[in-house]
Amino acid sequence: MMTSAAQATVQAINTAAPLIRPKTSRDDKIMIGYMLVVGLYLIIALALPLYAMLSKSVSTFYFDLNNFEFQVNNGDGWSAPATAFALNEKLKREKLKREKLQAVQPEQLTTSSDGRLAATVFFPDFSFRGSTRYRIRQINPASSFLVGSRQIVDTEWHEFESNEFRRIYLRASRSTGLDNYRVYFSTPALFLSMKNSLLISLISTLITVSLAFGFAYALARSTMRFKGLFRIIAMAPILVPSLLPGIALVYLFGNQGMLKELLLGESIYGPIGIVIGSVFFTFPHAMIIITTALAISDARLYEAAISLRASRWKTFWTVTIPGARYGLFSAAFVVFNLVITDFGLPKVIGGQYNMLAVDIYKQVIGQQNFEMGAVVSVILLIPALLAFSIDRVVQKKQVAQLSARSVPFEPKPHKQFDAICLIYCVLVTVFIAGLIGVCQYAALIKFWPYDLSLSLNNYNFDVMDGGGWVSWYNSIRLALYTAVAGTIIVFCGAYMVEKTNRFVATRSAFQFLAMMPMAIPGMVLGLAYIFFFNNPANPLNGIYATMGILVVCTVTHFYTVSHLTAVTALKQMDREFESVASSLKQPFYKLLSKVTVPVCLPAVLDISIYLFVNAMTTVSAVIFLYSPDTTLASVAVLNMDDAGDIAPAAAMGMMIFYSNLCARLLHLFVTRKVMRKTQAWRTREGGSD
């Protein structure tokens, strides 16, 4: 043990020695500065719009009739002051005697915005040609009234002639509270949408994850042929907007569908159509996650099961399922989120079966009730955030399935099992390819079902409602801008947060902001942009209704997956690169351009194609933000379908598919070229050169 004298000496040394803190380098300051810039972008493009939407959801506007007083002078002096409330009550009493009287009803006093109510409604005998004079004032300046476009906010009396009095409008007062939410939960039709959305999402998740697991299991555990072809076809739904399967189902099972008898009298317009379409467009997302989970398997566990004489069924439940359980959980949450937040599919084939995402559209576009649209958005945000949070908790509990001693699993030929897997995969790919094929067939038919001759007339978009060929060109522009700008912002932001040595709290805050977009539904984000960017007081109001706001919204909406891709690629690089560059006194941007970007180039290309494809297919995030000059192909599909031009809508949907397919093929070609030129070090042969 240390003597007391020695302890005193050590304590004296520790007390005297100053605390040495590592000096922040110039590179670290620049990197944290850029991280703050990207973080500011996420705050402006995500956090502030969501705050504006939340504020809108708790805002209630109503006309306080007790706050406005009137006086009338018919030539014999001014009458006693009377509030608008008293005048309205008088109208209600006299309405039984004089049918022409139109008293303001209680439900008319609540408005969806700071609306207007004509002052003349309280004077049934009003004539703008008369000699009567009017006075109006506010008792409290809580609200206001308008004289034409001029706003009056004081409490003084203001006198007007009859001809001018007809230009007087009372304005609603704003209050903050939960009244909008009480209205929502007390409205059966709106509340039913929440139950419908949860039910459809749960059913679709169960079916999709089950089918995707069977498909991924067949690819990973069998030696069947045509695996590559099956995998390519299974990925096809990613290249089309979610509206397209709805159009295909209309042609197959609609009122004049080719196979409508198979539904045994049931209608495809409703939950059946939504579930089938949801399974179609969410299948590849679930398959990718489950395939990755099944690929990480230790052959020694299966060898142990065989040596213990366990049956294939028991091995499946004791080895395969436990090993893939985290992948199954993640796939389930991803599918649930995609279904409950999707707008396009239920809009096309949902019929009278209301869902939350469609309710937002109806409240905003149909009824111009922005407050109630914000309320529905918040309601939709809750299950999406909950599913995302549970998924993150589950992923943190995931443990490594492979160790340094693990042996990769290699399936062995089994004629009967391989045949079953082949048949199953054929059925799934027929389902996927069949829906896409039906859309292409519908796009070439002149007039279904009366004239089945083939023609390209449906591709003459310029004579259709929806925006014409300009919509397709705009979508290509949006996809290119999003791919370029988004890739630069995402990769540089990921680099700064991953390679900066200090500022732990700032990096953690940035990571939180980067993960938020995955939990935000597209409809919610688009509506939030209306409230935030359409405010004239916002300095960024100039980008509203331009291509710029579409790019910002799309990059933000798909930011998280791109960020995780970049971080994963950057984590594969040893920090020794930064140490060596620092010892050689080389700035970080030289290391970034000469080493990091070339090494991570495959990931950079993956991010760009991911953003491109999603920009082409997205509907929900941009449905509120486009203008007549920035109509998009995916929105044109929706507008054509609403106008009854279903075949042209299918044709535009197929144009999106072919555009994304070409982009994918180009990406594959470029990636292979890049891999040969810049990634030779990854192969043993390249390492020996």
MORAZI-V824816 format. One record per backbone hydrogen bond with DSSP energy under -0.5 kcal/mol. NH is the residue of the N-H (numbers start at 1). CO is the residue of the C=O. E is the energy in kcal/mol with one decimal. If there is no record, write none. Layout:
nh = [NH:NH]
co = [CO:CO]
e = [E:E]
This chain:
nh = [7:8:9:10:11:12:13:14:15:16:17:20:21:29:30:31:32:33:34:35:36:37:38:39:40:41:42:43:44:45:46:47:48:50:51:52:53:54:55:56:57:58:58:59:60:60:61:62:63:64:65:67:68:69:70:71:73:74:79:82:84:84:85:87:88:89:90:91:92:93:94:95:96:96:97:98:99:101:108:109:110:111:111:115:117:119:121:122:123:126:130:133:134:135:136:137:139:143:144:145:146:147:148:148:149:150:152:158:160:162:164:165:166:167:168:169:170:171:172:173:175:177:182:183:184:185:186:187:187:188:191:192:193:193:194:194:195:196:197:198:199:200:201:202:203:204:205:206:207:208:209:210:211:212:213:214:215:216:217:218:219:220:221:222:230:231:232:233:234:235:236:238:239:240:244:246:247:248:249:250:251:252:253:254:257:258:259:260:262:263:264:266:268:270:270:273:274:275:276:277:278:279:280:281:282:283:286:287:288:289:290:291:292:293:294:295:296:296:297:299:299:301:302:303:304:305:306:307:308:309:310:315:316:317:318:319:320:321:323:324:325:325:328:329:330:331:332:333:334:335:336:337:338:339:340:341:342:342:347:348:349:350:353:354:356:359:360:361:362:363:364:365:366:366:367:369:370:371:373:374:375:376:377:378:379:380:381:382:383:384:385:386:387:388:389:390:391:392:393:394:395:396:397:398:398:406:408:409:418:419:420:421:422:423:424:425:426:427:428:429:430:431:432:433:434:435:436:437:438:439:440:441:442:443:444:444:445:445:446:447:450:451:452:455:459:460:461:463:464:467:470:471:472:473:474:475:476:477:478:479:480:481:482:483:484:485:486:486:487:488:489:490:491:492:493:494:495:496:497:498:499:500:507:508:509:510:511:512:513:514:515:516:517:518:519:520:521:525:526:527:528:529:530:531:532:533:534:534:535:536:538:541:542:543:544:546:549:550:551:552:553:554:555:556:557:558:559:562:563:564:565:566:567:568:569:570:571:572:572:573:577:579:580:581:582:583:584:585:586:590:591:592:593:594:595:596:597:599:600:601:604:605:606:607:608:609:610:611:612:613:614:615:616:617:618:622:623:625:626:630:633:636:637:638:639:640:641:642:643:644:645:646:649:650:651:652:653:654:655:656:657:658:659:660:661:662:663:664:665:666:667:668:669:670:671:672:673:674:675:676:677:678:679:679:682:683:687:688:688:689:689]
co = [3:4:5:6:7:8:9:10:11:12:13:18:19:25:26:27:28:29:30:31:32:33:34:35:36:37:38:39:40:41:42:42:43:46:47:48:49:50:51:52:53:54:55:56:58:175:111:173:109:62:63:64:65:137:82:135:133:77:72:70:65:68:65:83:84:85:86:87:88:89:90:91:92:93:94:94:97:98:105:106:107:61:109:113:170:168:118:119:120:123:127:73:160:71:158:69:67:140:171:152:169:150:146:167:147:147:145:136:134:132:161:161:162:164:165:146:117:144:115:62:60:58:178:179:180:181:182:183:184:186:187:188:189:190:190:191:191:192:193:194:195:196:197:198:199:200:201:202:203:204:205:206:207:208:209:210:211:212:213:214:215:216:217:218:226:227:228:229:230:231:233:235:236:237:241:242:243:244:245:246:247:248:249:250:254:251:252:257:259:260:261:263:253:268:349:268:270:271:272:273:274:275:276:277:278:279:282:283:284:285:286:287:288:289:290:291:292:293:295:297:407:298:298:299:300:301:302:303:304:306:305:311:312:313:314:315:315:316:319:320:321:322:324:325:326:327:328:329:330:331:332:333:334:335:336:337:338:339:343:344:345:346:350:352:193:355:356:357:358:359:360:361:361:362:362:363:368:112:369:370:371:372:373:374:375:376:377:378:379:380:381:382:383:384:385:386:387:388:389:390:391:392:393:394:395:403:406:297:414:415:416:417:418:419:420:421:422:423:424:425:426:427:428:429:430:431:432:433:434:435:436:437:438:439:440:441:441:442:453:451:447:447:450:444:456:457:459:460:461:464:467:468:468:469:470:471:472:473:474:475:476:477:478:479:480:481:481:482:483:484:485:486:487:488:489:490:491:492:493:494:495:496:503:504:505:506:507:508:509:510:511:512:513:515:516:517:519:521:522:523:524:525:526:527:528:529:529:530:532:534:535:538:539:540:541:543:543:546:547:548:549:550:551:552:553:554:556:558:559:560:561:562:563:564:565:566:567:568:569:570:574:575:576:577:578:579:580:582:581:587:587:588:589:590:591:591:592:595:596:598:600:601:602:603:604:605:606:607:608:609:610:611:612:613:614:619:619:622:622:627:471:632:633:634:635:636:637:638:639:641:640:644:645:646:647:648:649:650:651:652:653:654:655:656:657:658:659:660:661:662:663:664:665:666:667:668:669:670:671:672:673:674:674:675:679:680:683:684:685:685:686]
e = [-2.4:-2.1:-1.9:-2.6:-2.5:-2.0:-2.2:-2.6:-2.0:-2.2:-2.6:-0.6:-0.6:-1.9:-2.2:-2.8:-2.7:-1.8:-2.3:-2.4:-2.2:-1.7:-2.5:-2.7:-2.6:-2.0:-2.1:-2.1:-2.7:-3.0:-1.4:-1.4:-3.1:-1.9:-2.1:-2.4:-2.2:-2.4:-2.5:-1.9:-1.9:-1.0:-0.5:-1.4:-0.5:-3.0:-0.9:-2.2:-2.5:-0.7:-1.2:-1.7:-0.8:-2.6:-2.8:-1.6:-2.4:-0.6:-2.2:-2.2:-1.0:-2.4:-1.3:-2.3:-2.1:-2.3:-2.0:-1.8:-2.0:-1.9:-2.1:-1.2:-0.5:-0.5:-0.9:-2.3:-0.5:-1.7:-1.3:-1.4:-0.6:-2.4:-0.5:-2.9:-2.0:-2.2:-1.3:-1.4:-1.8:-1.9:-1.6:-2.3:-2.7:-2.4:-1.9:-1.8:-2.6:-0.8:-0.6:-1.7:-3.1:-3.1:-0.6:-2.3:-0.7:-2.0:-3.1:-1.9:-3.0:-0.6:-0.5:-2.4:-1.2:-1.8:-1.9:-1.9:-3.5:-2.4:-1.4:-3.3:-2.8:-2.5:-2.1:-2.4:-2.2:-2.5:-1.2:-0.6:-1.2:-0.7:-2.6:-2.3:-0.9:-0.5:-0.8:-0.5:-1.2:-2.6:-2.5:-2.1:-2.4:-2.8:-2.3:-2.3:-2.4:-2.7:-2.3:-2.3:-2.3:-2.9:-2.6:-1.6:-2.6:-3.1:-2.3:-2.0:-2.1:-2.9:-2.8:-1.9:-1.9:-2.2:-2.7:-1.0:-2.4:-2.5:-2.0:-2.4:-2.3:-1.1:-1.3:-1.5:-2.1:-1.2:-1.5:-0.6:-1.6:-2.3:-2.4:-1.6:-1.7:-1.6:-3.4:-1.8:-1.9:-2.2:-3.5:-0.6:-1.7:-1.3:-1.7:-1.8:-0.5:-1.4:-1.2:-0.7:-2.3:-2.4:-2.3:-2.5:-2.4:-2.4:-1.7:-2.2:-1.8:-1.2:-1.9:-2.6:-2.3:-1.5:-2.5:-2.7:-1.9:-1.9:-2.6:-1.6:-0.8:-0.6:-1.3:-0.6:-3.7:-1.2:-0.8:-2.2:-2.3:-1.9:-2.1:-2.4:-1.7:-1.6:-2.7:-2.7:-2.0:-1.7:-2.0:-2.3:-1.5:-2.5:-1.6:-1.5:-0.6:-0.7:-2.2:-2.4:-2.5:-2.5:-2.3:-2.3:-2.4:-2.5:-2.5:-2.3:-2.3:-2.5:-2.5:-1.5:-0.6:-0.7:-1.7:-1.8:-2.6:-1.6:-2.2:-1.2:-0.6:-2.3:-2.0:-1.4:-2.5:-2.7:-2.3:-2.7:-1.0:-0.5:-1.8:-3.3:-1.2:-0.6:-2.0:-2.2:-1.9:-2.5:-1.9:-2.2:-2.3:-2.6:-1.8:-1.2:-0.9:-1.2:-2.7:-2.5:-2.6:-2.1:-2.7:-2.4:-2.1:-2.2:-2.1:-2.5:-2.4:-1.7:-1.2:-0.5:-0.9:-1.3:-0.5:-0.9:-3.4:-1.9:-2.1:-2.4:-2.3:-2.3:-2.4:-2.6:-2.2:-2.2:-2.2:-2.5:-2.3:-1.9:-2.1:-3.2:-2.3:-1.7:-1.7:-2.8:-2.5:-1.7:-2.0:-2.5:-2.8:-1.9:-0.7:-0.9:-0.7:-0.6:-2.0:-2.5:-0.9:-3.6:-0.5:-3.0:-1.7:-1.9:-1.9:-1.6:-1.8:-0.7:-0.6:-1.4:-0.7:-2.3:-2.8:-2.0:-2.1:-2.5:-3.0:-2.8:-2.5:-3.0:-2.8:-2.4:-2.5:-2.6:-0.5:-1.9:-1.5:-1.9:-2.5:-2.9:-2.4:-2.1:-2.1:-2.6:-2.5:-2.3:-2.0:-1.8:-2.6:-1.4:-2.4:-2.4:-2.3:-2.2:-2.4:-2.1:-2.2:-2.6:-1.5:-1.1:-0.6:-0.8:-1.9:-1.3:-0.6:-2.2:-2.7:-2.2:-2.3:-1.8:-1.2:-1.7:-2.0:-2.4:-0.6:-1.5:-0.8:-0.6:-2.3:-2.0:-0.5:-1.7:-1.5:-1.4:-0.9:-1.0:-2.1:-2.5:-2.4:-2.3:-2.7:-2.2:-2.5:-1.8:-1.4:-1.0:-2.7:-2.7:-2.1:-2.2:-2.8:-2.4:-1.9:-2.4:-2.3:-0.7:-0.6:-1.4:-1.5:-1.7:-2.9:-2.3:-2.4:-2.4:-1.8:-1.4:-3.1:-1.0:-1.4:-2.8:-2.1:-2.8:-2.1:-2.3:-2.8:-2.3:-2.6:-0.8:-2.2:-2.5:-2.0:-2.3:-2.1:-2.3:-2.0:-2.4:-2.3:-2.5:-2.0:-2.1:-1.7:-1.6:-2.0:-0.9:-1.2:-1.1:-1.3:-1.5:-1.0:-2.4:-1.9:-1.2:-2.6:-2.9:-2.1:-2.3:-1.8:-1.1:-2.3:-1.6:-1.7:-2.3:-2.2:-2.6:-2.2:-2.2:-1.7:-1.8:-1.9:-2.9:-2.2:-2.4:-2.4:-2.4:-2.1:-2.5:-2.5:-2.6:-2.4:-2.5:-2.4:-2.8:-2.7:-2.1:-2.0:-2.9:-2.8:-1.8:-1.9:-3.3:-0.7:-1.0:-1.7:-1.4:-2.0:-1.0:-0.6:-0.7:-0.7]
